[in-house]
């Protein structure tokens, strides 16, 4: 049995390369900044985010879901 994990991310679309960077806010909270090359239209960027996160965490794409921020740059993801 796997316990689901949630992570906060900020997405930058239309980036030159796809990558993930860890950043720390002034209040010492940690989030991931996710850069994807896809444009933010018709769910293309969300699909790219899910694909990149799944690859980085070594899980299937179906194990990653957006639980908050479907149309926002700031999102909360659940990884099962």
DAGINOR-V625411 format. One record per residue. N is the residue number from 1. PHI is phi in radians with two decimals (none if undefined). D_FIRST is the distance of its C-alpha to the first C-alpha in Angstrom with 2 decimals. Layout:
BEGIN
n=N phi=PHI d_first=D_FIRST
n=N phi=PHI d_first=D_FIRST
END
This chain:
BEGIN
n=1 phi=none d_first=0.00
n=2 phi=-1.91 d_first=3.78
n=3 phi=-1.51 d_first=6.67
n=4 phi=-1.07 d_first=9.56
n=5 phi=-2.03 d_first=12.63
n=6 phi=-1.95 d_first=16.15
n=7 phi=-2.37 d_first=19.21
n=8 phi=-1.65 d_first=22.88
n=9 phi=-2.36 d_first=25.04
n=10 phi=-2.15 d_first=28.70
n=11 phi=-1.86 d_first=29.79
n=12 phi=-2.02 d_first=33.09
n=13 phi=-1.66 d_first=34.13
n=14 phi=0.96 d_first=36.83
n=15 phi=-1.34 d_first=36.27
n=16 phi=-1.24 d_first=37.97
n=17 phi=-2.33 d_first=34.82
n=18 phi=-1.55 d_first=31.09
n=19 phi=-2.80 d_first=29.45
n=20 phi=-2.24 d_first=27.21
n=21 phi=-2.18 d_first=28.72
n=22 phi=-1.58 d_first=27.43
n=23 phi=-2.31 d_first=29.92
n=24 phi=-2.06 d_first=30.62
n=25 phi=-1.47 d_first=32.41
n=26 phi=-0.98 d_first=35.28
n=27 phi=-1.51 d_first=33.11
n=28 phi=1.20 d_first=30.87
n=29 phi=-1.42 d_first=27.89
n=30 phi=-1.87 d_first=26.25
n=31 phi=-2.49 d_first=25.64
n=32 phi=-1.85 d_first=25.54
n=33 phi=-1.76 d_first=28.58
n=34 phi=-1.94 d_first=27.87
n=35 phi=-1.84 d_first=30.94
n=36 phi=-2.23 d_first=31.07
n=37 phi=-1.46 d_first=34.16
n=38 phi=-1.25 d_first=33.65
n=39 phi=-1.40 d_first=35.79
n=40 phi=-1.46 d_first=34.45
n=41 phi=-2.45 d_first=35.49
n=42 phi=0.97 d_first=33.90
n=43 phi=1.33 d_first=30.34
n=44 phi=-1.11 d_first=31.09
n=45 phi=-1.18 d_first=30.17
n=46 phi=-1.07 d_first=26.85
n=47 phi=-1.08 d_first=26.00
n=48 phi=-1.16 d_first=27.12
n=49 phi=-1.09 d_first=25.03
n=50 phi=-1.07 d_first=21.80
n=51 phi=-1.10 d_first=22.84
n=52 phi=-1.18 d_first=23.76
n=53 phi=-1.11 d_first=20.68
n=54 phi=-1.04 d_first=18.41
n=55 phi=-1.12 d_first=20.72
n=56 phi=-1.17 d_first=20.86
n=57 phi=-1.60 d_first=17.14
n=58 phi=1.23 d_first=16.65
n=59 phi=-2.18 d_first=14.48
n=60 phi=-1.33 d_first=15.79
n=61 phi=-1.08 d_first=18.09
n=62 phi=-1.25 d_first=16.18
n=63 phi=-1.50 d_first=13.27
n=64 phi=-1.98 d_first=16.01
n=65 phi=-2.45 d_first=17.89
n=66 phi=-1.55 d_first=20.83
n=67 phi=-1.79 d_first=20.43
n=68 phi=-2.70 d_first=23.81
n=69 phi=1.57 d_first=26.99
n=70 phi=-0.92 d_first=27.14
n=71 phi=-1.97 d_first=30.89
n=72 phi=-1.99 d_first=31.06
n=73 phi=-1.29 d_first=31.10
n=74 phi=-1.65 d_first=28.75
n=75 phi=-2.34 d_first=25.25
n=76 phi=-2.09 d_first=21.83
n=77 phi=-1.90 d_first=18.98
n=78 phi=-2.01 d_first=15.30
n=79 phi=-2.03 d_first=13.06
n=80 phi=-1.71 d_first=9.63
END
